[in-house]
Amino acid sequence: MNKEEKNILVNIINDEIVKLTTKIAELKEFTAPVSPDNSIGRISRMDAINNKSIYDASLRNTQNRLSQLNEILKLKDDDAFGVCMKCHQPIPFERLKLRPEIRLCATCLNKR
């Protein structure tokens, strides 16, 4: 990976971190406990609880991806940046642009 590609990836990662941080703040509003004293019907309360579990899962996934992006950003100056952890071959740049936190090439990922 050349320096220009590395800079593009770092910018993509930083942009994603900003987006995910904003999304986490929004999701936290929707994951507040559903109060039993709300004067909503039984069905509406069940829907609210179900929606909360969906938002909880989305929040966990978003926090996990944010954590992965922060970890990969720490490796930006390392020789392992953009290289498959298993076969040590460069991960295609187009793949990294889509999922910069990925640590395995498509071949090694399919072997898992």
N, C-alpha and C positions, 0 to 999 in steps of 0.2 A: 504494500500500500504506500502510495507516495504521500508527500506532505499535504498537498491540496486535498486529496481524498480524506485524509485524516482530519483536516480542518472542517471539511463539510460534515463528516460524521460527528465531530464534537459539537458543531452548531445544531445538528439535528437532535442530538442527545439533550443539549441544554434547552431547546425548544420543547421537547417532550417532557422534560422535568417541570418546566413552568406549567404546561397544560395539565399534567397529572396532579401537580400540587393544587391547582385551582379546582380540578375535578374532585379531589379528596375533600376539600373544604365544602363543596356543594353536597357530596354524598353524606358527610357527617351530619348535615342538617336533616337528612331523610332517615338516618339510622337511630334517631332518638327513640327511647322506649315509648311504646304506645300506652298511654295512660288509661287505666281501667275506669277512671271517673269521667271520661269524655262521654258526652251525651249523644253518641252515635249508635246506630242500630247494631244488632249482633252480627249480621252479615258484613256490614261496613267495617266493623272492628276486626273481623276475621280477614277481610281484604287488606286492611291496614297492617295487620301482623304479617300476612304473606308478603306484601310489598316490602316491608322492613327486612325480611330475610333475604329478599332479592338484592336490596340495596346493601345489606351487610356483605353478601358474597362479592358484589361489585367493588365495594370498598376494599375488601381483602385483596382482590386481584389487582386493583389499581395500586395499592400500597406495595404489593410484592413487585410489580413492574417498576415502580419508582425506586425501590431498593436495588433492583438489578441494574437500572440505569446509573444510579449513583456509584455502584461498585465498578461498573465497566468504565465509567468516567475516570476513576482513580487509576485505571490501567492505560490511559491515553498516551502516556510517554513510555510505556513498556513495549518491548518487542512482541509480547503476546497479544497486543491489541489487534483485533481483526484476524487472528489466527485460531484455527480449530484446536481445542484443548486435547483432543484425542489423537488426530493424525498429524497435527502441526503444519497443516497446509493452510494457505490463505483462504479465508472465507470470501466468496465473491462480493464485490462492493455493492452491487444492486441488492443483494440479500441483507447486507448490513444496513443499507439505507432504510429498509422496511422494518427490520428488527435489530437495532444496533446493540441490544443487550444479549443477543444470541452468542453462545460460546462454542457451538458445534456446527460443522459444515453439514449440508443436507445429506451427504453420504453417511457420515457417522451417526447422524440423528436417526436415519432410517434403519441403521443396524441395531439400534437400541431396542 
